[in-house]
Amino acid sequence: MATTSISKTIAAPKKRARGLTITFVALANDRVVLAAGVFYAVFVAVIVGILYPSLQQINFTAYVTSNAVAGLLGAKLTNANSFQVLMALEMYSSLYALIWGGIVAYIAGASLPATFENGTLDLALARPISRTRYYLEMWLSAALGGLILSIGTAGAVALSSLFVQNANIDWGWLIVAQLIELAFMFMASGIGALFGSFMNASRAAGGAAIG
């Protein structure tokens, strides 16, 4: 009795995800914090742009040249009679380091301990990647977050200039200031990743990185 064999088609296994998968997953997990940082930058810049004509009428120069503002900036301004000086005060003073740099440091510090808290660290280390690559990709997600915040801040300044006639923003110096702040965010991400490498609590690691 002849028998016929039925050949079954076996689906090919799906290929493993290549590239910076861990980086983009970690970046997606931090999207709420990053969105809040960009929103704050846009909100402050737009409010300053809308209120700038009123600030000119009340002579805000006396405020930005005061000793209190000098302590905030680290130097006393001698000429604060333009829109770009006000934007520099609001967007690129030490508050910038405390807020946006703090966000990047917190993300970098909390990213690795968070995987320990939710029990996904062992699953992540079971992948065919080295621990060094896993750690570096987690740090890279925070560095990319700093880049997103930096681009968002520059975009916020450009948006605010639409509300002001003759804003006269020196875009060359703005790019220089943005690159300096981006370097600071790069450093903040490294500090955060350092604390996250030996702390198991995400909030504690993120808070220590901000401190």
CORQUI-V847383 format. One record per backbone hydrogen bond with DSSP energy under -1.0 kcal/mol. CO is the residue of the C=O (numbers start at 1). NH is the residue of the N-H. If there is no record, write none. Layout:
BEGIN
CO,NH + CO,NH
END
This chain:
BEGIN
19,21 + 20,24 + 21,25 + 22,26 + 23,27 + 24,28 + 25,29 + 28,31 + 30,34 + 31,35 + 32,36 + 33,37 + 34,38 + 35,39 + 36,40 + 37,41 + 38,42 + 39,43 + 40,44 + 41,45 + 42,46 + 43,47 + 44,48 + 45,49 + 46,50 + 47,51 + 48,52 + 51,55 + 52,56 + 53,57 + 54,58 + 55,60 + 60,64 + 61,65 + 63,66 + 66,70 + 67,71 + 68,72 + 69,73 + 70,74 + 82,86 + 83,87 + 84,88 + 85,89 + 86,90 + 87,91 + 88,92 + 93,96 + 94,98 + 95,99 + 96,100 + 96,101 + 99,103 + 100,104 + 101,105 + 102,106 + 103,107 + 104,108 + 105,109 + 106,110 + 107,111 + 110,114 + 113,117 + 114,118 + 115,120 + 115,121 + 120,124 + 121,125 + 124,127 + 127,129 + 130,134 + 131,135 + 132,136 + 133,137 + 134,138 + 135,139 + 136,140 + 137,141 + 138,142 + 139,143 + 140,144 + 141,145 + 142,146 + 143,147 + 144,148 + 145,149 + 146,150 + 147,151 + 148,152 + 149,153 + 150,154 + 151,155 + 152,156 + 153,157 + 154,158 + 155,159 + 156,160 + 157,161 + 159,162 + 160,163 + 169,171 + 170,174 + 171,175 + 172,176 + 173,177 + 174,178 + 175,179 + 176,180 + 177,181 + 178,182 + 179,183 + 180,184 + 181,185 + 182,186 + 183,187 + 184,188 + 185,189 + 186,190 + 187,191 + 188,192 + 189,193 + 190,194 + 191,195 + 192,196 + 195,198 + 201,205 + 202,206 + 203,207 + 204,208 + 205,209 + 206,210 + 207,211
END
